[in-house]
Amino acid sequence: MEKTRHVSLLINGEEQVLTIPQEFALVGTEVVLRKEGQRLIIEPIPPNSLLSLLTTLPDITDEFPDTDDGILPLDDVML
């Protein structure tokens, strides 16, 4: 059975703050936050995870070459 608890949302400057009760405490210091419809999903990011590293990298803007350019078509192989 899932635990539920009624909590309040607070305003801190221009941010809305949610205090997470101890029984719902997450491990670590970073989370991924996303909205799906009316639901707000909070997922912990484990320390030193690949996802935490990837979120710090800039977007790739390079143009990648067409690796199929100049390659002959494959032959059908009949066994």
C-alpha positions in Angstrom: 0.0 0.0 0.0 1.3 3.4 -0.9 2.0 6.0 1.7 0.4 9.4 1.3 0.7 12.6 3.2 -0.9 16.1 2.8 1.8 18.8 2.6 1.8 22.5 1.9 3.5 24.4 -0.9 5.4 27.5 0.1 6.5 30.5 -1.9 10.2 31.6 -1.6 10.8 34.6 -3.8 9.9 33.5 -7.3 10.1 29.8 -6.5 7.5 27.4 -5.2 8.9 25.2 -2.4 7.8 21.7 -1.4 9.1 20.3 2.0 9.5 16.6 1.7 8.6 14.7 4.9 11.3 12.4 6.3 9.4 9.2 5.4 9.6 10.3 1.7 13.2 11.6 1.9 15.4 11.0 -1.2 19.0 9.8 -1.3 21.5 12.3 -2.7 21.5 16.0 -3.4 20.2 16.2 -7.0 16.9 15.1 -8.7 15.3 15.1 -12.1 12.0 17.0 -12.1 9.5 16.6 -14.8 5.8 17.2 -15.4 3.5 14.6 -16.9 0.0 16.1 -17.2 -1.0 17.2 -13.7 1.6 15.0 -12.0 5.0 16.3 -10.9 7.6 13.5 -11.0 10.7 13.8 -8.8 13.5 11.2 -9.4 16.7 11.1 -7.4 20.0 11.2 -9.4 22.5 8.9 -7.7 25.9 10.6 -7.1 28.4 10.2 -9.9 25.7 8.8 -12.2 26.0 9.0 -16.0 22.8 11.1 -16.0 24.3 13.6 -13.6 27.4 13.9 -15.8 25.3 14.3 -19.0 23.2 17.1 -17.6 26.4 19.1 -17.2 27.6 18.8 -20.8 26.7 21.3 -23.5 24.5 20.3 -26.4 26.2 18.9 -29.4 25.9 21.3 -32.4 28.4 19.5 -34.8 27.2 18.3 -38.2 27.9 14.6 -38.4 29.0 13.1 -41.8 26.8 10.8 -43.8 28.7 7.5 -43.1 26.7 5.7 -45.8 27.8 8.1 -48.6 29.8 6.3 -51.2 29.1 2.8 -49.9 27.8 0.3 -52.5 24.4 -1.4 -51.8 24.4 -4.7 -50.0 24.0 -7.9 -52.1 21.1 -10.2 -51.3 22.6 -13.4 -49.8 20.7 -16.6 -50.5 21.5 -19.7 -48.5 
